[in-house]
Amino acid sequence: FFVSTPPLFRMWIMSARLSRRALLIFLAVVGACAVDKDPLRIEIVLAHFKEDLSWVRQYTAKEHIDVTVYTKSENPPDVAGATILRLPNEGRESQSYLYHIVNHYHELADWTVFSQAVSPSWGYLVGGSANGHLNDQVSFDDYVRPFPKGSDSMFVMTAATQFPRAYQSTRLGIIMQGLPHESSDMCPTEGASGWTDWWFARDHPHLRSGDMLDFYHKYISLDTNEGKPLTL
């Protein structure tokens, strides 16, 4: 999940050489000032394949919230009050988000929530199809509420990856509930102790997708791959 508002999109697209760190900031941090309009226009953008969308009705019923579903299913869903658009089954959820940004560049909502279409709930279990992806102490409404705590962003980091070895680290709040120091902050308040040890899975998609360092340097940082390790 992440949210954003229009000005930062423009700043990002204008950048000729974008580092991976800047890209993550683009996805996580909103560069807009306070908006005068009342109420703000909010849009929820969902990347859908075959998930049950009955949970979306609570948002389509609200006048100030638009819901747009980009589906890659052969049988597009029917959700009253939502805009349903079909895309080719490629690029995973990131392609759906980028498609929306590019094609609505001049008409982005004041506050946009990007999410996979699974019903939001706590936790992530490897291999499970019903993972809600929410960190402990975080709800989907936290993302829908504009400018939480006066902030211009809402992004909770729950995973880290090291390339080229494809080692993974997971935020404890997404695999354990009730931790005393967990919060909706971008990073765990207790620092490195809020993450698992690095772990490795041979069948992880990162290892089946070619050389991720080549992809990063060719399409993100736009420079030469010198083979140096990278942690995202």
VMD Tcl script that draws the C-alpha trace (Angstrom):
set ca {
  {0.00 0.00 0.00}
  {1.10 3.55 -0.59}
  {-0.48 6.92 -1.22}
  {0.49 9.97 -3.21}
  {-0.66 13.32 -4.58}
  {0.00 14.90 -8.01}
  {2.98 17.30 -7.60}
  {5.50 14.63 -6.73}
  {4.54 12.62 -9.82}
  {5.45 15.60 -11.98}
  {8.75 16.09 -10.17}
  {9.58 12.40 -10.62}
  {8.74 12.25 -14.32}
  {10.86 15.33 -14.97}
  {13.90 13.68 -13.42}
  {16.28 12.47 -16.11}
  {18.37 10.21 -13.90}
  {16.41 8.60 -11.10}
  {18.18 6.61 -8.38}
  {16.49 3.61 -6.79}
  {16.30 5.52 -3.52}
  {14.51 8.36 -5.31}
  {12.10 5.88 -6.87}
  {11.21 4.47 -3.47}
  {10.69 7.99 -2.19}
  {8.45 8.63 -5.19}
  {6.38 5.60 -4.30}
  {6.33 6.42 -0.61}
  {6.44 10.16 -0.06}
  {3.97 12.75 -1.28}
  {5.37 16.11 -2.32}
  {2.19 18.17 -2.18}
  {1.31 21.07 0.09}
  {-2.02 21.26 1.90}
  {-4.98 21.39 -0.45}
  {-7.69 24.02 -0.01}
  {-10.56 22.02 -1.52}
  {-13.04 20.52 0.89}
  {-13.55 17.65 0.76}
  {-10.41 16.35 -0.92}
  {-10.84 14.09 -3.89}
  {-9.65 10.63 -2.90}
  {-9.09 7.72 -5.28}
  {-8.40 4.09 -4.47}
  {-6.54 2.28 -7.26}
  {-6.59 -1.52 -7.06}
  {-4.50 -4.06 -8.96}
  {-6.81 -7.06 -9.44}
  {-6.48 -10.60 -10.78}
  {-9.05 -12.91 -9.17}
  {-9.56 -11.46 -5.68}
  {-13.01 -11.05 -4.11}
  {-13.90 -7.35 -4.25}
  {-16.94 -7.36 -1.99}
  {-14.95 -5.39 0.61}
  {-14.71 -2.45 -1.81}
  {-18.40 -1.55 -1.44}
  {-17.78 0.34 1.79}
  {-15.70 2.82 -0.23}
  {-17.72 3.04 -3.45}
  {-20.65 4.18 -1.29}
  {-18.78 7.33 -0.28}
  {-19.28 10.36 -2.52}
  {-15.78 11.81 -2.12}
  {-13.98 8.53 -2.91}
  {-13.47 7.13 -6.41}
  {-12.48 3.47 -6.85}
  {-10.64 2.32 -9.96}
  {-9.90 -1.38 -10.50}
  {-7.30 -2.50 -13.03}
  {-8.02 -6.17 -13.60}
  {-5.87 -8.74 -15.40}
  {-8.51 -11.44 -15.14}
  {-10.15 -13.05 -18.15}
  {-13.45 -12.51 -16.31}
  {-13.50 -8.89 -15.17}
  {-15.37 -8.29 -11.90}
  {-18.56 -6.24 -11.60}
  {-18.41 -3.78 -8.71}
  {-21.20 -1.21 -8.45}
  {-19.82 2.29 -8.23}
  {-16.28 1.35 -9.30}
  {-14.51 1.93 -12.61}
  {-13.24 -1.40 -14.01}
  {-10.48 -1.41 -16.63}
  {-8.86 -4.53 -18.09}
  {-5.12 -4.70 -18.71}
  {-2.89 -7.42 -20.22}
  {-1.63 -9.88 -17.60}
  {1.91 -8.59 -17.36}
  {4.03 -6.46 -15.06}
  {2.24 -7.44 -11.83}
  {0.68 -4.71 -9.65}
  {3.43 -2.18 -10.32}
  {2.46 -2.04 -13.99}
  {-1.14 -1.26 -13.04}
  {-0.04 1.57 -10.75}
  {2.28 3.06 -13.36}
  {-0.40 2.75 -16.06}
  {-2.75 4.79 -13.88}
  {-0.13 7.46 -13.16}
  {0.87 7.89 -16.79}
  {-2.66 7.91 -18.20}
  {-4.08 10.24 -15.53}
  {-1.06 12.47 -15.16}
  {-3.04 15.71 -15.47}
  {-6.05 14.58 -13.43}
  {-4.64 12.68 -10.48}
  {-6.70 12.81 -7.30}
  {-5.65 14.95 -4.36}
  {-4.91 11.74 -2.47}
  {-4.44 8.37 -4.20}
  {-4.18 4.99 -2.52}
  {-2.49 2.21 -4.51}
  {-3.12 -1.35 -3.34}
  {-3.44 -4.95 -4.39}
  {-7.08 -6.00 -4.55}
  {-7.06 -8.60 -1.79}
  {-9.23 -7.67 1.19}
  {-6.96 -5.68 3.53}
  {-6.11 -7.53 6.73}
  {-3.12 -8.09 8.94}
  {-0.17 -10.21 7.98}
  {1.71 -11.90 5.21}
  {2.35 -15.64 4.97}
  {4.60 -16.90 2.19}
  {2.61 -18.76 -0.42}
  {-0.79 -17.76 0.94}
  {-3.36 -16.36 -1.50}
  {-5.32 -14.43 1.14}
  {-2.50 -12.35 2.59}
  {-3.87 -8.98 3.64}
  {-0.43 -7.31 3.63}
  {-1.17 -4.90 6.49}
  {1.37 -4.34 9.22}
  {0.26 -4.67 12.84}
  {-1.34 -1.47 14.21}
  {-2.25 -0.37 10.66}
  {-5.64 -0.38 8.92}
  {-6.62 0.32 5.33}
  {-8.48 3.41 6.53}
  {-5.12 4.78 7.72}
  {-4.11 4.91 4.06}
  {-7.42 6.35 2.87}
  {-7.33 9.20 5.41}
  {-5.49 12.16 3.76}
  {-2.46 13.70 5.44}
  {-2.40 11.51 8.58}
  {-0.92 13.23 11.63}
  {-0.16 16.24 9.43}
  {2.10 14.17 7.19}
  {1.97 14.33 3.39}
  {2.52 10.58 3.00}
  {1.49 7.16 4.26}
  {3.87 4.31 3.58}
  {4.80 1.45 5.90}
  {7.87 -0.49 4.80}
  {7.50 -4.20 5.51}
  {10.22 -5.87 3.44}
  {13.82 -5.42 2.35}
  {15.79 -7.26 -0.33}
  {19.51 -7.54 -1.00}
  {20.73 -8.07 -4.57}
  {22.26 -9.98 -6.26}
  {21.97 -12.67 -3.54}
  {18.19 -12.11 -3.15}
  {18.34 -12.21 0.63}
  {15.13 -11.02 2.31}
  {14.28 -9.33 5.61}
  {10.72 -8.94 6.90}
  {9.30 -6.38 9.30}
  {8.24 -8.15 12.48}
  {4.89 -6.37 12.59}
  {3.67 -8.12 9.46}
  {4.37 -11.62 10.83}
  {3.72 -11.06 14.57}
  {0.93 -9.18 16.34}
  {0.94 -7.36 19.64}
  {4.54 -6.20 19.62}
  {4.90 -3.36 22.17}
  {6.73 -0.89 19.92}
  {5.05 -1.51 16.54}
  {3.36 1.45 14.87}
  {2.22 2.88 11.55}
  {5.54 4.69 11.09}
  {7.42 4.13 7.84}
  {10.15 2.15 9.64}
  {10.09 0.23 12.94}
  {10.60 2.58 15.89}
  {13.16 0.17 17.39}
  {15.33 0.24 14.27}
  {17.11 -2.92 13.08}
  {15.61 -5.01 15.90}
  {12.20 -4.48 14.28}
  {13.26 -6.69 11.35}
  {13.92 -10.42 10.96}
  {17.34 -11.80 10.19}
  {18.14 -12.06 6.49}
  {16.59 -15.17 4.96}
  {16.81 -16.89 1.59}
  {14.37 -18.86 -0.58}
  {15.64 -20.55 -3.73}
  {12.22 -20.41 -5.42}
  {11.68 -16.70 -4.79}
  {10.50 -14.76 -7.90}
  {13.52 -12.47 -7.64}
  {15.69 -15.44 -8.56}
  {13.50 -16.42 -11.52}
  {13.40 -12.99 -13.12}
  {16.92 -12.71 -14.50}
  {19.62 -10.44 -13.15}
  {17.89 -7.85 -10.97}
  {21.01 -5.71 -10.81}
  {20.99 -5.44 -14.62}
  {17.34 -4.37 -14.50}
  {18.02 -1.80 -11.79}
  {20.95 -0.17 -13.58}
  {19.34 -0.28 -17.03}
  {15.87 1.02 -16.15}
  {16.12 2.75 -12.75}
  {19.52 4.33 -12.14}
  {20.37 4.50 -15.85}
  {24.04 3.75 -15.34}
  {26.54 0.90 -15.64}
  {26.12 -2.27 -13.61}
  {29.43 -2.66 -11.78}
  {28.18 -5.67 -9.82}
  {28.07 -3.89 -6.46}
  {25.52 -5.27 -3.93}
  {22.31 -3.31 -3.51}
  {19.78 -3.30 -0.65}
  {16.24 -2.00 -1.23}
}
mol new
graphics top color blue
foreach p $ca { graphics top sphere $p radius 0.5 }
foreach p [lrange $ca 0 end-1] q [lrange $ca 1 end] { graphics top cylinder $p $q radius 0.2 }
display resetview
